[in-house]
Amino acid sequence: MIPSALAERAATDPDGTCLIDAETGERIGYGDLHVDSLRVAAQLETLGVRRGDRVATMLAHSVDTYRVWFGLARLGAVEVPIGTRHRGQMLRHVLADSGARLLVVDLDRLPELRPVLAELPSEVALVAPAALLGGPTAAPGDVGVPPGVQDVSLVLYTSGTTGPAKGVLVPWGQVHATSAGAFPAGTLGPGKVVYAPFPPHHVGGRLFGCLGILEGVPTVVRHTFSVRSFWPDVDRHRCTTVGVVSAMASMLLGAPARPDDGAHALEEVLMVPLVPQLREFERRFGVRVCTSFNMTEVSIPIVSEWSPDDWRSCGKVRTGPPGYELRVVDDDDVPVRTGGVGELVCRTEVPWAMNAGYLGRPEATAYAWRNGWFHTGDAFRRSEDGSYQFVDRAKDAIRRRGENISSFEVEREVLDHPEVEACAAIGVPAELGEEEVKVFVVARRGSGLTEADVVAHVAAKAASFMVPAYVEFLDELPVTEGTGRVRKSELRDRERRGRSAR
């Protein structure tokens, strides 16, 4: 497992660079990171943290992310990462639902946290990352033991569709399998440097730091992606290998072209999903590109080789380790014909290489894992040559610039406005790829509510990535008979017709 791999690196290459913070310039070697994680574990133990406890964190992507995570791992405790932009009901939900009694956070955020903490059903204590390093240095082996494959490492909250966001139980075996499968075999080695401009409350934010530890190469972390910082970071730290989502790739392509666009250290890019301008991206920046399919609950079951022939493809089934089995099935879990569209389901040959269910939700767990297969909720097509193509989201999630947004969470924020009677949120195509948030709103009779009012209301209460880019007012929402559920397929059709008519 990753913490054991760190301990091994600390013993064999203590001075080797493990992590570099692009924003602060902090560097740490394997030896110091391992010792710091033991110090954090010792301090957490004095605060009463025990095996199986869930501890929330609200940290920017930095060296502290890994100090705290690996410290918790030594105690057999579980981290619940929360995005630094989470606010209001979304933040309250994660803290309350996870049952965390301790939150690791920079204490200068206390003024904005105090109202949220006051509304929680149980008290949550706060501690700053720096305070966890204040204890005596522990010798290796003095605190706890390294985790096993079956131990849960993280509870990652992913988008809910018929209710609030669910906490995915991510075992260390899944973390290892995800990290090991990020790039085609043989990609990393001496002289390589990984760049990770992702927040740490996503699996993508964690896997690159773990990949660096597994392969013995430095990882450069940045708190969040920035077009302005991307190439300076690559040049400053001689980054050779990076992962980007399609929106990031589109932003890099959208910047003015320069004669020296290919004059840098970058060699390899994992792009998920691919953009139609794949070949242009490779030529302009002088890199090779691969892709894959992943989600919080799985561990990269589909991968491509370098420079895929079809930008619409996610690749082919990953053969291992740990080895995956995939099917594209209909509503009754019967495999569809080759070329037909159905839901992607998967399982692995090795235990604990995928999620261990949803925290506190046995029914949701059983439903997702029905018939012995994990149901992704995504529609795919499998071609004759064994490649898989993503078709659409069967789930009601919205993907915006690398963030998975629950439409339920957006709708809840909009419905909190006193002049809103009903609303529905959907994803609509974004100019830079992926999606933007659009809400259809039914205002209360006699209301003077405007689009700007709705946007301002959500912006004041929710994370910035949840703020709608588009608002459309309707007299009523289309609903199903009997159950009264919103027919979002009709809203999506309405949106497609409207866009084609423009």
HUDACOR-V977386 format. One record per backbone hydrogen bond with DSSP energy under -1.0 kcal/mol. CO is the residue of the C=O (numbers start at 1). NH is the residue of the N-H. If there is no record, write none. Layout:
co=CO nh=NH
co=CO nh=NH
This chain:
co=1 nh=5
co=2 nh=6
co=3 nh=7
co=4 nh=8
co=5 nh=9
co=6 nh=10
co=7 nh=11
co=8 nh=12
co=9 nh=13
co=13 nh=16
co=14 nh=31
co=16 nh=30
co=18 nh=219
co=19 nh=28
co=20 nh=221
co=21 nh=25
co=26 nh=21
co=28 nh=18
co=28 nh=19
co=29 nh=33
co=30 nh=34
co=31 nh=35
co=32 nh=36
co=33 nh=37
co=34 nh=38
co=35 nh=39
co=36 nh=40
co=37 nh=41
co=38 nh=42
co=39 nh=43
co=40 nh=44
co=41 nh=45
co=42 nh=46
co=43 nh=47
co=44 nh=49
co=45 nh=48
co=50 nh=53
co=53 nh=78
co=55 nh=80
co=56 nh=104
co=57 nh=82
co=63 nh=67
co=64 nh=68
co=65 nh=69
co=66 nh=70
co=67 nh=71
co=68 nh=72
co=69 nh=73
co=70 nh=74
co=72 nh=77
co=73 nh=76
co=74 nh=145
co=76 nh=52
co=78 nh=55
co=79 nh=155
co=80 nh=57
co=83 nh=86
co=87 nh=91
co=88 nh=92
co=89 nh=93
co=90 nh=94
co=91 nh=95
co=92 nh=96
co=93 nh=97
co=94 nh=98
co=101 nh=125
co=102 nh=56
co=103 nh=127
co=104 nh=58
co=106 nh=109
co=107 nh=110
co=109 nh=113
co=110 nh=114
co=113 nh=117
co=114 nh=118
co=116 nh=119
co=117 nh=120
co=125 nh=103
co=127 nh=105
co=130 nh=133
co=131 nh=134
co=139 nh=142
co=148 nh=151
co=149 nh=173
co=151 nh=172
co=153 nh=79
co=154 nh=170
co=156 nh=168
co=158 nh=166
co=166 nh=158
co=167 nh=359
co=168 nh=156
co=169 nh=356
co=170 nh=153
co=170 nh=154
co=171 nh=175
co=172 nh=176
co=173 nh=177
co=174 nh=178
co=175 nh=179
co=176 nh=180
co=179 nh=182
co=184 nh=187
co=189 nh=192
co=193 nh=240
co=193 nh=241
co=194 nh=220
co=196 nh=198
co=196 nh=222
co=199 nh=202
co=202 nh=206
co=203 nh=207
co=206 nh=210
co=207 nh=211
co=208 nh=212
co=209 nh=213
co=210 nh=214
co=211 nh=215
co=212 nh=216
co=212 nh=217
co=218 nh=194
co=219 nh=20
co=220 nh=196
co=221 nh=22
co=226 nh=230
co=229 nh=233
co=230 nh=234
co=231 nh=235
co=232 nh=236
co=233 nh=237
co=234 nh=239
co=240 nh=267
co=240 nh=268
co=241 nh=195
co=242 nh=270
co=244 nh=272
co=245 nh=249
co=246 nh=250
co=247 nh=251
co=248 nh=252
co=249 nh=253
co=250 nh=254
co=258 nh=261
co=260 nh=263
co=262 nh=264
co=267 nh=288
co=268 nh=242
co=269 nh=290
co=270 nh=244
co=275 nh=278
co=277 nh=281
co=278 nh=282
co=279 nh=283
co=280 nh=284
co=281 nh=285
co=282 nh=286
co=282 nh=287
co=288 nh=269
co=289 nh=307
co=290 nh=271
co=291 nh=304
co=295 nh=298
co=297 nh=355
co=301 nh=318
co=302 nh=293
co=303 nh=316
co=310 nh=313
co=315 nh=388
co=316 nh=303
co=318 nh=324
co=323 nh=349
co=325 nh=347
co=327 nh=345
co=328 nh=336
co=329 nh=343
co=330 nh=333
co=334 nh=330
co=337 nh=340
co=342 nh=380
co=343 nh=329
co=344 nh=376
co=345 nh=327
co=346 nh=374
co=347 nh=325
co=350 nh=353
co=357 nh=169
co=358 nh=361
co=361 nh=365
co=362 nh=366
co=363 nh=367
co=364 nh=368
co=365 nh=369
co=367 nh=370
co=368 nh=375
co=369 nh=372
co=370 nh=373
co=374 nh=346
co=377 nh=394
co=377 nh=395
co=378 nh=344
co=379 nh=391
co=379 nh=392
co=380 nh=342
co=381 nh=389
co=382 nh=339
co=383 nh=386
co=387 nh=383
co=388 nh=314
co=389 nh=381
co=392 nh=379
co=398 nh=405
co=399 nh=435
co=400 nh=403
co=403 nh=400
co=405 nh=398
co=406 nh=410
co=407 nh=411
co=408 nh=412
co=409 nh=413
co=410 nh=414
co=411 nh=415
co=414 nh=417
co=417 nh=420
co=419 nh=444
co=422 nh=442
co=424 nh=440
co=426 nh=438
co=428 nh=436
co=430 nh=433
co=434 nh=430
co=436 nh=428
co=437 nh=469
co=437 nh=470
co=438 nh=426
co=439 nh=472
co=440 nh=424
co=441 nh=474
co=442 nh=421
co=442 nh=422
co=444 nh=447
co=450 nh=454
co=451 nh=455
co=452 nh=456
co=453 nh=457
co=454 nh=458
co=455 nh=459
co=456 nh=460
co=458 nh=461
co=458 nh=462
co=463 nh=466
co=464 nh=467
co=470 nh=439
co=472 nh=441
co=478 nh=487
co=480 nh=484
co=481 nh=483
co=485 nh=480
co=486 nh=488
co=487 nh=491
co=488 nh=492
co=489 nh=493
co=490 nh=494
co=491 nh=495
co=492 nh=496
co=493 nh=497
co=494 nh=498
co=495 nh=499
co=496 nh=500
co=497 nh=501
